Amino acid sequence: MTSSLPAIVGHRGTPEQAPENTLASFRRAIADGAQLLECDVHLSADGQVVVMHDESIDRTAAADSPLRSGSLRELTWEQILQVRLEGGERVPLLSDLLEMTTVPVFIEVKVPAAARAVGEILAGLPAGSPAAASTVISFHAEALAEIRRGADVPVSYLVKTVDEDAIRVARELGAAGMGPAIDGLCLAAARAVREAGLSLNPWTINTPEQLQVALACGADTITTDRAAWLRGELARR
């Protein structure tokens, strides 16, 4: 990083302002000051990379959606197109997000089966485009290993807490960073991440107390649901 302040990452866009993981939410996050976006991806029954956090549409489908229930891995893209989220938003494909974004994206692979398709999409991006600077993140080491085998794409290992095993796995993966939960982060853990040569990308910071921890630990990025709030907090420092 060239700045002494961490970069702002819009977690699922800005879910307090627009439905999470929608193009409207991502656009709002960028407008609110996010320098990166974070999204979650699954694979549909017919192999499309779909942007959604949950394994099913049940929680996020609007009450008046034509289709309100079902597992993403059992639904085709044609079926998922029938889903309406709050505000009339639809479920986007990863390719939709990467085409519209003006900032890089942290792409969280929620299931290992989606890793190869994500790598293929990233490998096909135009050089120099904002999306081409994206990073794949995951709790699943096997998903990140698949990305590393198939594409020259940076990866960051997501963990609840930093320990020796997590550091070992990140090193074996050739990861560029590690993303621990903010509530499990401490100065010793942050130092271990640094000593391993990894960037520190904690999640999800939504309160002044959490922000204080992230800054004290020297976070490189800060993932938040509240990009505008975080921009204001950092501007005062």
MOVEN-V114217 format. One line per field, one symbol per residue. phi: phi as a letter, one per 40 degrees, with the letter a starting at -180 (. if undefined). psi: psi as a letter, one per 40 degrees, with the letter a starting at -180 (. if undefined). burial: I if it has 16 or more other ideal C-beta (glycine too) atoms within 10 Angstrom, else O. A space follows every 10 residues. Layout:
phi = ???
psi = ???
burial = ???
//
This chain:
phi = .cbcccccbc cfgbccbadd fbcccccccc cchccabbbb bbbccbgccb cacccbcdcc cccbcdbbai cdcbbccccc cccbcdggcb cccdcccccc cbbcbcbccc bdcccccccc cccccccgcd ccccbcbacc dccccccccb acbcbbccac bcaccccccc cccgccabbc cccbcacccc ccccccgbcb bcabbbbdcc cdcccccgdc bbcacbcccc dcccccb
psi = ieieiiihhh hfbgeedihi fidddddddd deeheiihii iihidfeihh hidieiedde hidehdheii hdeehidddd dehhaieeii hiiddddddd ieiihhhhhd hddedddddd dddeihheid deeihhiieh ddddddddde ighiihhhid ihaddddddd ddefidihgi hdeehidddd dddddefiih giihheiddd ddddddefid ihhiegdddd ddddde.
burial = OOOOOIIIII IIIIIOIIII IIIIIIIIII OIIIIIIIII IIIIIOOIII IIIOOIIOOI IOOOIOOOOI OIOOIOIOII OIIIIIOOII IIIIOIIIOO IOIIIIIIII OIOIIIIIIO IIOOIOOOOI IOOIIIIIOI IOIIIIIIOI IOIIIIIIIO OIOOOIIOII OOIOIIIIII OIOOIOOOII OIIOOIOIII IIIIIIOOOI IOIIIOIOII IIIIIIIIII OOIIOOO
//
